[in-house]
Amino acid sequence: MSDAEAREVYAKARLGESVTLGSRPGVLVVDFSCGFTDPECTLGADMTEQVEATKRLLDAARAKGLPVIFTTIGFEPSLKDGGLWLEKVPALSDLQIGGRWVEIDPRLEPREGETIVMKKGASAFFGTNLVSILVSQRVDTVILCGATTSGCVRATAIDLLQNGWPAIVPRECVGDRAQAPHDANLFDIQAKYADVVSVEEALDYVESVPGKVGAPA
């Protein structure tokens, strides 16, 4: 089945409508840690373009004073906190707390006051306090960036929907190790879980919402 045929089938099934966005978005950057953005790591790939696009979005959000939250995957040296996931994906054992691969990619320039959530599963919600973080910062919409599209981004998009947060996914701000799973999962995310948009559309949305009083220019 071609892409055009698949889109027709999905349209007939009434999939892929748009979610209603709020006025207090936050940017959630999933697992753009060095372990995923540096090809020197077994898990990594060259995500320079995606990181740079995400940095543009972060700069706009920071100028507005909007919440910025990062996630990273990290395990204790014993790896006993990895559960079954490490059996399925042994390379995850490289992501040990305190090591470079767990650090947020420095090109994103994470700032003091921006939350970093340590997770041990695919979804940013699984086993974390992300719900309370979003609620306490009054986030009503999430701009979802990060890696990988077919793994932790998709899992997080599903949980955002299920927990009641409308989300947009700027396609230039998410990446994967291979194009086919990236494309297929963006197709599914758009159909079922969030709105897949261009980074320019995401920037326009950020510019359209009220900024925090006293936010840096």
Contacts in CASP RR format, 6 or more apart in sequence:
PFRMAT RR
TARGET T0000
AUTHOR 0000-0000-0000
METHOD contacts of the structure
MODEL  1
MSDAEAREVYAKARLGESVTLGSRPGVLVVDFSCGFTDPECTLGADMTEQ
VEATKRLLDAARAKGLPVIFTTIGFEPSLKDGGLWLEKVPALSDLQIGGR
WVEIDPRLEPREGETIVMKKGASAFFGTNLVSILVSQRVDTVILCGATTS
GCVRATAIDLLQNGWPAIVPRECVGDRAQAPHDANLFDIQAKYADVVSVE
EALDYVESVPGKVGAPA
1 9 0 8 1.000
3 187 0 8 1.000
6 187 0 8 1.000
10 16 0 8 1.000
10 191 0 8 1.000
15 191 0 8 1.000
15 192 0 8 1.000
16 190 0 8 1.000
16 191 0 8 1.000
16 192 0 8 1.000
18 195 0 8 1.000
19 166 0 8 1.000
19 167 0 8 1.000
19 168 0 8 1.000
19 194 0 8 1.000
19 195 0 8 1.000
20 166 0 8 1.000
21 141 0 8 1.000
21 166 0 8 1.000
21 168 0 8 1.000
21 205 0 8 1.000
22 140 0 8 1.000
22 141 0 8 1.000
22 166 0 8 1.000
22 209 0 8 1.000
23 140 0 8 1.000
23 141 0 8 1.000
23 209 0 8 1.000
23 210 0 8 1.000
24 66 0 8 1.000
24 138 0 8 1.000
24 139 0 8 1.000
24 140 0 8 1.000
24 141 0 8 1.000
24 209 0 8 1.000
25 61 0 8 1.000
25 66 0 8 1.000
25 139 0 8 1.000
25 140 0 8 1.000
25 141 0 8 1.000
25 142 0 8 1.000
25 143 0 8 1.000
25 205 0 8 1.000
25 206 0 8 1.000
25 209 0 8 1.000
26 61 0 8 1.000
26 66 0 8 1.000
26 67 0 8 1.000
26 68 0 8 1.000
26 69 0 8 1.000
26 134 0 8 1.000
26 137 0 8 1.000
26 139 0 8 1.000
26 141 0 8 1.000
26 142 0 8 1.000
26 143 0 8 1.000
27 57 0 8 1.000
27 58 0 8 1.000
27 61 0 8 1.000
27 66 0 8 1.000
27 67 0 8 1.000
27 68 0 8 1.000
27 69 0 8 1.000
27 142 0 8 1.000
27 143 0 8 1.000
27 145 0 8 1.000
28 69 0 8 1.000
28 71 0 8 1.000
28 124 0 8 1.000
28 142 0 8 1.000
28 143 0 8 1.000
28 144 0 8 1.000
28 145 0 8 1.000
28 156 0 8 1.000
29 54 0 8 1.000
29 58 0 8 1.000
29 68 0 8 1.000
29 69 0 8 1.000
29 70 0 8 1.000
29 71 0 8 1.000
29 104 0 8 1.000
29 108 0 8 1.000
29 145 0 8 1.000
29 146 0 8 1.000
30 71 0 8 1.000
30 124 0 8 1.000
30 144 0 8 1.000
30 145 0 8 1.000
30 146 0 8 1.000
30 147 0 8 1.000
30 152 0 8 1.000
30 153 0 8 1.000
30 156 0 8 1.000
31 71 0 8 1.000
31 72 0 8 1.000
31 73 0 8 1.000
31 146 0 8 1.000
31 147 0 8 1.000
31 148 0 8 1.000
31 152 0 8 1.000
32 47 0 8 1.000
32 50 0 8 1.000
32 51 0 8 1.000
32 54 0 8 1.000
32 70 0 8 1.000
32 104 0 8 1.000
32 105 0 8 1.000
32 108 0 8 1.000
32 145 0 8 1.000
32 146 0 8 1.000
32 147 0 8 1.000
33 72 0 8 1.000
33 73 0 8 1.000
33 95 0 8 1.000
33 101 0 8 1.000
33 102 0 8 1.000
33 103 0 8 1.000
33 104 0 8 1.000
33 105 0 8 1.000
34 41 0 8 1.000
34 100 0 8 1.000
34 101 0 8 1.000
34 102 0 8 1.000
34 103 0 8 1.000
34 104 0 8 1.000
34 105 0 8 1.000
35 41 0 8 1.000
35 43 0 8 1.000
35 44 0 8 1.000
35 94 0 8 1.000
35 95 0 8 1.000
35 100 0 8 1.000
35 101 0 8 1.000
35 102 0 8 1.000
36 43 0 8 1.000
36 44 0 8 1.000
36 45 0 8 1.000
36 47 0 8 1.000
36 147 0 8 1.000
36 148 0 8 1.000
37 44 0 8 1.000
37 45 0 8 1.000
37 46 0 8 1.000
37 47 0 8 1.000
37 48 0 8 1.000
37 50 0 8 1.000
37 51 0 8 1.000
37 105 0 8 1.000
37 107 0 8 1.000
37 147 0 8 1.000
38 44 0 8 1.000
38 101 0 8 1.000
38 105 0 8 1.000
39 45 0 8 1.000
39 46 0 8 1.000
41 94 0 8 1.000
41 101 0 8 1.000
42 91 0 8 1.000
42 94 0 8 1.000
43 91 0 8 1.000
43 92 0 8 1.000
43 94 0 8 1.000
43 95 0 8 1.000
43 101 0 8 1.000
44 177 0 8 1.000
45 147 0 8 1.000
45 175 0 8 1.000
45 176 0 8 1.000
45 177 0 8 1.000
47 147 0 8 1.000
47 175 0 8 1.000
49 172 0 8 1.000
50 145 0 8 1.000
50 146 0 8 1.000
50 147 0 8 1.000
50 172 0 8 1.000
50 173 0 8 1.000
50 174 0 8 1.000
50 175 0 8 1.000
51 105 0 8 1.000
51 107 0 8 1.000
51 108 0 8 1.000
52 107 0 8 1.000
53 170 0 8 1.000
53 172 0 8 1.000
53 173 0 8 1.000
53 199 0 8 1.000
54 108 0 8 1.000
54 145 0 8 1.000
54 146 0 8 1.000
54 170 0 8 1.000
54 173 0 8 1.000
55 107 0 8 1.000
55 108 0 8 1.000
55 109 0 8 1.000
56 199 0 8 1.000
56 203 0 8 1.000
57 143 0 8 1.000
57 145 0 8 1.000
57 170 0 8 1.000
57 173 0 8 1.000
57 199 0 8 1.000
57 202 0 8 1.000
57 203 0 8 1.000
57 206 0 8 1.000
58 68 0 8 1.000
58 108 0 8 1.000
58 109 0 8 1.000
60 203 0 8 1.000
60 206 0 8 1.000
60 207 0 8 1.000
61 67 0 8 1.000
61 68 0 8 1.000
61 143 0 8 1.000
61 206 0 8 1.000
62 68 0 8 1.000
62 111 0 8 1.000
62 215 0 8 1.000
62 216 0 8 1.000
63 215 0 8 1.000
63 216 0 8 1.000
63 217 0 8 1.000
64 206 0 8 1.000
64 207 0 8 1.000
64 209 0 8 1.000
64 211 0 8 1.000
64 212 0 8 1.000
64 215 0 8 1.000
65 211 0 8 1.000
65 212 0 8 1.000
65 214 0 8 1.000
65 215 0 8 1.000
65 216 0 8 1.000
66 206 0 8 1.000
66 209 0 8 1.000
66 211 0 8 1.000
66 212 0 8 1.000
67 115 0 8 1.000
67 134 0 8 1.000
67 137 0 8 1.000
67 139 0 8 1.000
68 110 0 8 1.000
68 111 0 8 1.000
68 114 0 8 1.000
68 115 0 8 1.000
69 114 0 8 1.000
69 115 0 8 1.000
69 116 0 8 1.000
69 117 0 8 1.000
69 130 0 8 1.000
69 133 0 8 1.000
69 134 0 8 1.000
70 104 0 8 1.000
70 108 0 8 1.000
70 110 0 8 1.000
70 114 0 8 1.000
70 115 0 8 1.000
70 116 0 8 1.000
70 117 0 8 1.000
71 116 0 8 1.000
71 117 0 8 1.000
71 118 0 8 1.000
71 119 0 8 1.000
71 124 0 8 1.000
71 128 0 8 1.000
71 130 0 8 1.000
71 152 0 8 1.000
72 95 0 8 1.000
72 102 0 8 1.000
72 103 0 8 1.000
72 104 0 8 1.000
72 116 0 8 1.000
72 117 0 8 1.000
72 118 0 8 1.000
72 119 0 8 1.000
73 92 0 8 1.000
73 95 0 8 1.000
73 102 0 8 1.000
73 118 0 8 1.000
73 119 0 8 1.000
73 120 0 8 1.000
73 121 0 8 1.000
73 152 0 8 1.000
74 95 0 8 1.000
74 96 0 8 1.000
74 97 0 8 1.000
74 102 0 8 1.000
74 118 0 8 1.000
74 119 0 8 1.000
74 120 0 8 1.000
75 81 0 8 1.000
75 82 0 8 1.000
75 86 0 8 1.000
75 92 0 8 1.000
75 93 0 8 1.000
75 95 0 8 1.000
75 96 0 8 1.000
75 97 0 8 1.000
75 120 0 8 1.000
76 96 0 8 1.000
76 97 0 8 1.000
77 96 0 8 1.000
77 97 0 8 1.000
79 86 0 8 1.000
79 93 0 8 1.000
79 96 0 8 1.000
81 120 0 8 1.000
82 92 0 8 1.000
82 120 0 8 1.000
83 120 0 8 1.000
85 92 0 8 1.000
85 120 0 8 1.000
85 121 0 8 1.000
85 122 0 8 1.000
86 92 0 8 1.000
86 93 0 8 1.000
94 101 0 8 1.000
95 101 0 8 1.000
95 102 0 8 1.000
96 102 0 8 1.000
97 118 0 8 1.000
104 110 0 8 1.000
104 116 0 8 1.000
110 116 0 8 1.000
115 133 0 8 1.000
117 124 0 8 1.000
117 128 0 8 1.000
117 129 0 8 1.000
117 130 0 8 1.000
117 133 0 8 1.000
118 128 0 8 1.000
119 126 0 8 1.000
119 127 0 8 1.000
119 128 0 8 1.000
120 126 0 8 1.000
120 127 0 8 1.000
121 127 0 8 1.000
121 152 0 8 1.000
121 155 0 8 1.000
122 151 0 8 1.000
122 152 0 8 1.000
122 155 0 8 1.000
122 156 0 8 1.000
123 152 0 8 1.000
123 155 0 8 1.000
123 156 0 8 1.000
123 158 0 8 1.000
123 159 0 8 1.000
124 130 0 8 1.000
124 152 0 8 1.000
124 155 0 8 1.000
124 156 0 8 1.000
124 159 0 8 1.000
125 131 0 8 1.000
125 156 0 8 1.000
125 159 0 8 1.000
125 160 0 8 1.000
125 163 0 8 1.000
126 155 0 8 1.000
126 159 0 8 1.000
131 163 0 8 1.000
134 142 0 8 1.000
134 165 0 8 1.000
139 165 0 8 1.000
140 165 0 8 1.000
140 166 0 8 1.000
141 165 0 8 1.000
141 166 0 8 1.000
141 167 0 8 1.000
141 168 0 8 1.000
142 160 0 8 1.000
142 165 0 8 1.000
142 166 0 8 1.000
142 167 0 8 1.000
142 168 0 8 1.000
143 167 0 8 1.000
143 168 0 8 1.000
143 169 0 8 1.000
143 170 0 8 1.000
143 202 0 8 1.000
143 205 0 8 1.000
143 206 0 8 1.000
144 153 0 8 1.000
144 156 0 8 1.000
144 157 0 8 1.000
144 160 0 8 1.000
144 167 0 8 1.000
144 168 0 8 1.000
144 169 0 8 1.000
144 174 0 8 1.000
144 194 0 8 1.000
145 169 0 8 1.000
145 170 0 8 1.000
145 173 0 8 1.000
145 174 0 8 1.000
146 152 0 8 1.000
146 153 0 8 1.000
146 173 0 8 1.000
146 174 0 8 1.000
146 175 0 8 1.000
147 153 0 8 1.000
147 174 0 8 1.000
147 175 0 8 1.000
147 176 0 8 1.000
148 174 0 8 1.000
148 175 0 8 1.000
148 176 0 8 1.000
148 177 0 8 1.000
148 181 0 8 1.000
148 182 0 8 1.000
149 174 0 8 1.000
149 175 0 8 1.000
149 176 0 8 1.000
149 181 0 8 1.000
149 182 0 8 1.000
149 185 0 8 1.000
149 186 0 8 1.000
149 189 0 8 1.000
150 176 0 8 1.000
150 181 0 8 1.000
150 182 0 8 1.000
150 184 0 8 1.000
150 185 0 8 1.000
151 176 0 8 1.000
151 185 0 8 1.000
153 169 0 8 1.000
153 174 0 8 1.000
153 175 0 8 1.000
153 185 0 8 1.000
153 189 0 8 1.000
154 185 0 8 1.000
154 188 0 8 1.000
154 189 0 8 1.000
154 193 0 8 1.000
157 167 0 8 1.000
157 169 0 8 1.000
157 189 0 8 1.000
157 193 0 8 1.000
157 194 0 8 1.000
158 193 0 8 1.000
160 166 0 8 1.000
160 167 0 8 1.000
160 193 0 8 1.000
160 194 0 8 1.000
161 167 0 8 1.000
161 192 0 8 1.000
161 193 0 8 1.000
161 194 0 8 1.000
166 194 0 8 1.000
166 195 0 8 1.000
167 193 0 8 1.000
167 194 0 8 1.000
167 195 0 8 1.000
168 194 0 8 1.000
168 195 0 8 1.000
168 196 0 8 1.000
168 197 0 8 1.000
168 201 0 8 1.000
168 202 0 8 1.000
168 205 0 8 1.000
169 186 0 8 1.000
169 189 0 8 1.000
169 190 0 8 1.000
169 194 0 8 1.000
169 195 0 8 1.000
169 196 0 8 1.000
169 197 0 8 1.000
170 197 0 8 1.000
170 198 0 8 1.000
170 199 0 8 1.000
170 201 0 8 1.000
170 202 0 8 1.000
171 186 0 8 1.000
171 196 0 8 1.000
171 197 0 8 1.000
171 198 0 8 1.000
171 199 0 8 1.000
172 198 0 8 1.000
172 199 0 8 1.000
173 199 0 8 1.000
173 202 0 8 1.000
174 182 0 8 1.000
174 186 0 8 1.000
175 182 0 8 1.000
176 182 0 8 1.000
176 185 0 8 1.000
186 196 0 8 1.000
189 196 0 8 1.000
190 196 0 8 1.000
197 205 0 8 1.000
END
